[in-house]
């Protein structure tokens, strides 16, 4: 009988110590943070942006949109398709315990996510020759490979100046909410709110 009483008392002490470790929210927050960072380190969305870059040797700004009827004798033109691939999202390794708050009444986990950022980006540096249109008027030679690569790089740099939060901000928040909601539910919480 005494053994049964002692084992029941040990189970009760263990249960109370487990509950008390998270009573200030820090223990539970640390557990959630650890689970998030073990399951996923990045929540992102991938986007592909296609541009047509036009090089015009007759203009001060070499890349522009022009009307062929305005071309002059001796101009060199080049039309280059550029495809830029971007992964944009949240790096969950930037989360801290202070980023996580748990509502003890509703069992909802409130997360303050870090600022979204470009995780990875790039562009194809090779394009089939048939996709690049190079035109020269008069006796000038067509635009060469080095100029085509410079056009491609300048188009990439222009794309990277865009506001990706404006383009895919809502989508990336929804991706984060879905993934993190599933994760906190598996830990026994009612859901997640992204702040």
N, C-alpha and C positions, 0 to 999 in steps of 0.2 A: 504494500500500500504506500509506504514511504517513497519507494522508487518511482511509482506512478505519479505521486504528488510532485516530486523533484523534477521529473521529466516534463510534466505539465507546466511547472513554474519556469523551467528553462525555455520552453517554447514561447511562453508569454513574454519573458524578458527579451528574447530574440525578436519577436514581433514588434514589441515596443521600441527596441533600439532601431529597427529598420524604419519604423514610422518617424521616430524622433530625428533621425539623420536628415530627413527632408523637410522637417517642420518649418524651417526658415526659407524653404524654397531653393536654397543653394545646392543641397544634396541632389534633389530631383533635377534641377537645372543642369548640374554637372553630368548626371546620368544621361539626360536627353542630349546634351552637347556631345558626349562621347559616342552615343548611338548614331547621331547624325554624321559625325566625322568618320565613323567606321563604315557606314553604309555608302556614303557619297561625299566626294569632296568638291564637286562642281554641279550646279544646276544650270544648264545652258540651253540655248536654242541656236540652231544653225540657220544662217541666211545666205543666199547667193544673190549678189547684185550684178547685173549685166549692164555694161555701158558701151557706147560706141564713141571712141576717141577719134577726133579728126585733127590731123596736123595740116597746117597751111603755112608754107614758108613766106607768103606774101603779107602776113599779118603780124602785128607786134605781139599779140597773144597768139602763140603758135597753135594752140588747141581751141577750136571753136566750132560753131555750126555755120556753114556758109552755103551760098547759092552758086551753083556751077556757072551761071550766066555772068557772074562777076569776076571769074578767073582771068588773070592777066597772062600774057606771053612770058614764059620763063618760070612760072609758079610750079611748085612741087606740092602735091597733096597726098595724104595717106589716111586711110580709114582703117582703124584697128579695133576689132571687138575685144573687150576686156571683161573677164569674169572674175569677180572677187568673192572669196568664201570667208565667212566670218563666224566664229563661235562667240556668242555674247551671253553673259549671265552672271551668276553669283558664285564666288569662290567661298564655299562653306568653311574652309580652313580659317577664314577671317572672323568667324563667329566666336563670341566669348560667352562666359557664364552670364555676364551682365546683359547679353542680348536676349536672354530667355527669362520669361516670367510665367508663372503658372497660377491660374485662378483656381484656388482650392475648392470653391463652391461649384463651379461649372466643369472643372477638370479640362479647361481649354488652355492650350499652350500658346502664349503670345511671343512671337519672334520678331526681333528687329534685325532685318537682313542687312548685310553690308551693301555698299553702293554696287550696282551692276557694272561690269567692265568687259572689255574685250579680252577673251580668254586666249583666242588664237585667230590669226587672219593670214591670208595669202592670196596670190593670184597666179594663174597659169602663165609661166614665162615662155611657153612655146605655144604657138598657134599654127594650124595648118596654113601653108602659104596661100592656099586658095581663099582663105577667110580674110586675108589682109589685102586691101585694095590700094595700090600705089599708082598715082597718076602724075605725070610731069608734062608740062607744056613747053614748047620750044625745044631747045637742044639740051636741056638739063637731064641728068640721069634720074632714075626713080629713087625714092627714099630707100636707104639701106637698112640692114638688120639692126645696127646700133641705134638708129633713130627710132625704129619700130619699138625696140625695147625701152627706150627713154619715154616714148609716148605711153606705153603700157604702164610704166612706173608712175608717171605723172597722173594718169587716170586713177590708179590705185590710191595714190596720196589724196586725191580729191574725194574719193569715196570714203576714206577713213576720217575725213573731217565731218561727216554726217552725224546727226544726233541719233544714235541707235536706240536710246531710251524712248525717243519719240516714235521710232519705227516699230520696235518689238517689245517695248517696256511692259505692256499689258500681258503679252504672251508669256514672257519670262516669269512674271509674277504668278500667273496661272500655273505654269509648269512647277514652280517652287511650291505653291500651295498644295498641288496634287501630290507631289512626291513626299513632302514633309508631313502632310496630313496622314498619308498612309503609314509613314514611319512612326509618328507619335501614337496613332491608333494601335499599332502593334505593341506599343509599350503600355497600353491600358488607359490612354487619355482620350477624351471625348473628341478632340479635334485641334486644329491649329488656326491661329489668326496671324496673318502677316502684317506687320506694322511698318 
